[in-house]
Amino acid sequence: MSESEKTLVTIATYNEIDNIPILVDEIFKVVPDVDILVIDDNSPDGTGRWCDDRRRSDQRIDCLHRDGKLGLGTAIIAGMRYGIARGYKHVLNMDADFSHHPRYLPTLIDGMDPADGESVDVMIGSRYVPKGGVEGWPIRRQLMSRCVNLYARTMLGLKSKDCSGAYRCYRTELLAKLDFDEIRSRGYSFQEEVLWHLRRVSARFGETPIIFTDRQRGSSKIDSKEAIEALRIIFALGIQNITSR
């Protein structure tokens, strides 16, 4: 299968050696025809080295090595650029910590061009549509997530129920229309901002339910400073959204 018919699965990593070997095996078990790109921010635990070792025996996996922690948004953009440059049909992003289970990959990919419905340009693995949900989060965190999604939909004019989740499949043809240099977000607000930019180039969106499970191994990378910065960027984009109508 040529790249023009294939999906590239991108995974941003920092200190995910406990997860990435298991995750890669699970991905290939479910969707053996995809390629995997790991974008590693110089993990001191050897995540990037493991990927290089695996590539010697399996050309379906590659690794981009970055100099340090440069932000989740820039890592995802690096994966998107890689997919565009190599002519993949789809770029599908997921987290490394099994919060995004590989069992949903076939549904995300098939949902781009369903046999019994309209094609979409972005298929979102959604926690907030019927049959979707979250496991392992306290009520406070669930409420915060829902409030952030409502805030983003209101400020940015987005209709998707889950604007902040990272488990998504993108049509590369649409990604190629974006000017990535215009994207301000370096952290977690990237998820909302890239949807806003895609909406502005007339992307079609779909959602399919997933159960998001809080990580079992390793530690979370988000902190309160980054969360506040995300709200600030969404607000600034919202003002731009209102004034450009």
C-alpha positions as CSV (number, residue, x, y, z in Angstrom):
1,M,0.0,0.0,0.0
2,S,1.4,3.4,-1.0
3,E,1.5,6.4,1.4
4,S,-1.2,8.1,-0.7
5,E,-3.6,5.4,0.6
6,K,-2.2,5.0,4.1
7,T,-2.8,6.5,7.5
8,L,0.1,7.9,9.5
9,V,-0.4,7.6,13.3
10,T,1.5,10.3,15.2
11,I,2.4,10.1,18.9
12,A,4.1,12.8,20.8
13,T,6.3,11.5,23.6
14,Y,8.2,12.6,26.6
15,N,9.3,9.8,29.1
16,E,6.8,7.2,27.8
17,I,9.1,4.1,27.8
18,D,6.6,2.3,30.1
19,N,3.8,2.8,27.5
20,I,5.3,3.1,23.9
21,P,6.4,-0.5,23.3
22,I,3.1,-1.9,24.4
23,L,1.1,0.8,22.5
24,V,3.0,0.2,19.2
25,D,2.3,-3.5,19.4
26,E,-1.4,-2.9,20.1
27,I,-1.7,-0.4,17.2
28,F,-0.2,-2.8,14.7
29,K,-2.4,-5.6,16.1
30,V,-5.5,-3.6,15.3
31,V,-4.4,-1.7,12.2
32,P,-1.4,-3.4,10.7
33,D,-1.3,-1.3,7.5
34,V,-0.7,2.1,9.2
35,D,2.7,3.7,9.7
36,I,3.6,5.2,13.1
37,L,5.6,8.4,13.7
38,V,6.8,9.1,17.2
39,I,7.8,12.7,17.9
40,D,10.1,12.5,20.9
41,D,11.2,15.5,22.9
42,N,14.6,14.0,23.9
43,S,13.1,11.7,26.6
44,P,15.8,10.9,29.2
45,D,14.2,7.5,29.8
46,G,15.1,6.2,26.4
47,T,11.8,6.4,24.6
48,G,13.4,7.7,21.4
49,R,16.2,5.1,21.5
50,W,13.6,2.4,21.8
51,C,11.9,3.7,18.7
52,D,15.1,3.7,16.7
53,D,15.8,0.1,17.8
54,R,12.3,-1.0,16.7
55,R,12.7,0.7,13.3
56,R,15.7,-1.6,12.5
57,S,13.3,-4.5,12.4
58,D,10.1,-2.7,11.4
59,Q,10.0,0.0,8.8
60,R,6.4,0.9,9.7
61,I,7.7,3.0,12.6
62,D,9.9,6.2,12.5
63,C,10.9,8.7,15.1
64,L,11.5,12.5,15.0
65,H,14.0,13.5,17.7
66,R,13.7,17.0,19.0
67,D,16.1,18.8,21.3
68,G,13.8,19.1,24.3
69,K,10.3,19.8,25.5
70,L,9.0,22.1,22.9
71,G,5.3,21.8,23.5
72,L,2.5,19.4,22.5
73,G,1.2,21.6,19.8
74,T,4.6,21.9,18.0
75,A,5.0,18.1,18.2
76,I,1.6,17.5,16.5
77,I,2.4,20.1,13.8
78,A,5.8,18.3,13.2
79,G,3.8,15.1,12.7
80,M,1.4,16.8,10.4
81,R,4.2,18.3,8.3
82,Y,5.8,14.9,8.0
83,G,2.5,13.4,6.8
84,I,2.0,16.1,4.3
85,A,5.5,15.9,2.9
86,R,5.3,12.2,2.4
87,G,1.8,12.2,0.9
88,Y,-0.2,10.2,3.5
89,K,-3.9,10.2,3.0
90,H,-4.6,10.7,6.7
91,V,-2.7,11.8,9.8
92,L,-4.2,10.4,13.0
93,N,-3.0,11.7,16.3
94,M,-3.2,9.9,19.6
95,D,-1.7,10.1,23.1
96,A,1.0,7.7,24.2
97,D,-0.4,6.8,27.6
98,F,-3.4,4.5,26.6
99,S,-5.9,7.2,27.5
100,H,-6.7,6.8,23.7
101,H,-7.2,3.1,23.3
102,P,-6.1,1.6,19.9
103,R,-9.4,-0.3,19.6
104,Y,-11.0,2.9,18.3
105,L,-8.5,3.3,15.4
106,P,-10.5,1.4,12.8
107,T,-13.6,3.5,13.5
108,L,-11.8,6.7,13.3
109,I,-10.1,5.8,10.0
110,D,-13.2,4.3,8.4
111,G,-15.3,7.3,9.5
112,M,-13.4,9.6,7.2
113,D,-15.1,8.0,4.2
114,P,-18.0,5.9,5.4
115,A,-19.7,3.5,3.0
116,D,-23.2,4.7,4.2
117,G,-22.6,8.4,4.8
118,E,-20.8,11.6,3.9
119,S,-17.1,11.9,4.0
120,V,-15.5,14.2,6.6
121,D,-12.1,15.9,6.9
122,V,-11.6,15.5,10.6
123,M,-13.0,12.6,12.6
124,I,-12.8,13.3,16.4
125,G,-12.7,10.6,19.0
126,S,-15.3,12.2,21.3
127,R,-15.9,11.9,25.0
128,Y,-19.0,14.0,24.8
129,V,-21.3,12.4,22.3
130,P,-23.7,9.5,23.2
131,K,-21.8,6.4,24.2
132,G,-18.6,8.4,24.8
133,G,-17.2,9.1,28.3
134,V,-14.4,9.4,30.7
135,E,-13.0,6.9,33.2
136,G,-10.7,7.6,36.1
137,W,-11.2,11.4,36.4
138,P,-12.6,13.0,39.5
139,I,-15.8,15.0,39.1
140,R,-14.0,18.3,39.4
141,R,-11.7,17.5,36.4
142,Q,-14.7,16.3,34.3
143,L,-16.5,19.5,35.0
144,M,-13.5,21.6,34.1
145,S,-13.1,19.7,30.8
146,R,-16.8,20.3,29.9
147,C,-16.5,24.0,30.8
148,V,-13.4,24.4,28.6
149,N,-15.2,22.7,25.7
150,L,-18.2,25.0,26.2
151,Y,-15.9,28.0,26.4
152,A,-14.1,27.0,23.2
153,R,-17.3,26.3,21.2
154,T,-18.7,29.7,22.3
155,M,-15.6,31.7,21.6
156,L,-14.5,30.0,18.4
157,G,-17.8,29.1,16.8
158,L,-17.1,25.4,16.8
159,K,-19.9,22.9,16.7
160,S,-18.0,19.7,17.7
161,K,-18.9,18.5,21.2
162,D,-15.3,17.5,22.1
163,C,-13.0,20.4,21.0
164,S,-10.1,19.7,23.4
165,G,-9.5,16.0,22.8
166,A,-6.4,15.0,20.9
167,Y,-7.6,11.6,19.4
168,R,-8.4,12.7,15.9
169,C,-8.0,11.6,12.3
170,Y,-7.3,14.4,9.8
171,R,-7.5,14.4,6.0
172,T,-4.0,15.4,4.9
173,E,-5.3,17.3,1.9
174,L,-7.0,19.7,4.2
175,L,-4.0,20.0,6.6
176,A,-2.0,21.1,3.6
177,K,-4.2,24.2,3.3
178,L,-3.2,25.5,6.7
179,D,-0.4,28.0,7.4
180,F,1.1,26.3,10.5
181,D,3.1,29.5,11.2
182,E,-0.2,31.2,12.0
183,I,-0.9,28.8,14.9
184,R,-0.2,30.4,18.2
185,S,-0.6,27.5,20.5
186,R,2.4,25.5,21.7
187,G,0.5,23.5,24.3
188,Y,-2.9,22.1,25.0
189,S,-5.0,24.9,23.4
190,F,-3.6,23.6,20.0
191,Q,-6.5,21.2,19.9
192,E,-9.1,23.9,19.8
193,E,-7.0,26.3,17.7
194,V,-6.4,23.8,14.9
195,L,-10.1,23.1,14.6
196,W,-10.8,26.8,14.3
197,H,-8.2,27.1,11.5
198,L,-9.7,24.0,9.7
199,R,-13.2,25.4,10.0
200,R,-11.9,28.6,8.2
201,V,-10.9,26.4,5.2
202,S,-14.3,24.7,5.1
203,A,-13.3,21.4,6.7
204,R,-16.1,19.0,7.5
205,F,-16.2,17.5,11.0
206,G,-17.4,14.2,12.4
207,E,-17.4,12.7,15.9
208,T,-17.3,9.1,17.0
209,P,-17.6,8.0,20.7
210,I,-14.6,6.9,22.7
211,I,-14.1,6.1,26.4
212,F,-11.2,8.2,27.6
213,T,-9.2,6.4,30.3
214,D,-6.9,8.3,32.6
215,R,-3.3,7.2,32.3
216,Q,-2.2,4.1,34.2
217,R,1.5,4.4,33.9
218,G,3.8,7.5,33.9
219,S,2.8,11.0,34.9
220,S,0.7,13.7,33.4
221,K,2.5,16.5,31.6
222,I,0.0,19.3,32.0
223,D,0.2,22.0,34.7
224,S,-1.9,24.9,35.8
225,K,0.3,27.5,34.1
226,E,-0.2,25.8,30.7
227,A,-4.0,25.5,31.4
228,I,-4.3,29.3,32.0
229,E,-2.2,30.0,28.9
230,A,-4.6,27.8,26.9
231,L,-7.6,29.8,28.1
232,R,-5.9,33.1,27.2
233,I,-5.1,31.9,23.7
234,I,-8.7,30.7,23.1
235,F,-10.0,34.1,24.3
236,A,-7.6,36.0,21.9
237,L,-8.8,33.8,19.0
238,G,-12.4,34.3,20.0
239,I,-11.9,38.1,19.8
240,Q,-10.4,37.6,16.3
241,N,-13.3,35.3,15.4
242,I,-15.8,38.0,16.4
243,T,-14.0,40.9,14.7
244,S,-13.4,39.1,11.4
245,R,-17.1,38.3,10.8
